[in-house]
């Protein structure tokens, strides 16, 4: 198994070079995410990796998205960063859908998605990034109305995860899904790869709620979900310079 992995990594590096790019500044752990996302196929993983490099250079030329670029999206206070989960210490990002409205500025929304994913991942490590960090997302649909429904925004988020953040999502919990959202979710699900869809848990019974609570932990979950923590808007979370 180890030999197969090393061979795949070597072949992927050569394929990236053949595509006119380089993996010189990237560790094996990062490359392995791209390989896993493409079923350990070196050529397909290389194409995904080069696509990511080009996208990153265009979307995030300075290496990060400044809060000034996404002021409108941050002002809605719809994303919260709650700390690390009880199991495996993964960062927990909470999305309050009732505070979200479809954006009229799609570029700002895309930058917002990059900001929240980058910051959530960066909050999981101290010092140097390893490359295999994963996040847990919680999508709370409690009290949403039709004006909060944004299928386009959901699809954008999933497409970014799949194309530019491969193997970064550990699990997505969806809470309090109303009946009218079921059709929306079925449509959005068509854009999800099988591996992504398998990481989605729609919490609809007591057993699933207990598993949700157990994985994340009461010390991380806000009080309204049965936990003991306070809600922490993502923009209020300050990362140390070593956090990336």
Secondary structure, 3 states (H helix, E strand, C coil): CHHHHHHHHHHHHHHHHHCCCCCCCCCHHHHHHHHHHCCCCHHHHHHHHHHHHHHHHHHCCCCCCCHHHHHHHHHCCCEEEEEECCCCCCEEEEEEHHHCCCCCCHHHHHHHHHHHHHHHHHCCCCCCCCCCCCEEEEEECCCCCHHHCCHHHHHHHHHHHHHHCCCCEEEEEEECCCHHHHHHHHHHHCCCCHHHHCCEEEECCHHHHHHHHHHHCCCCCEHHHCCCECCCEHHHCCCCHHHC
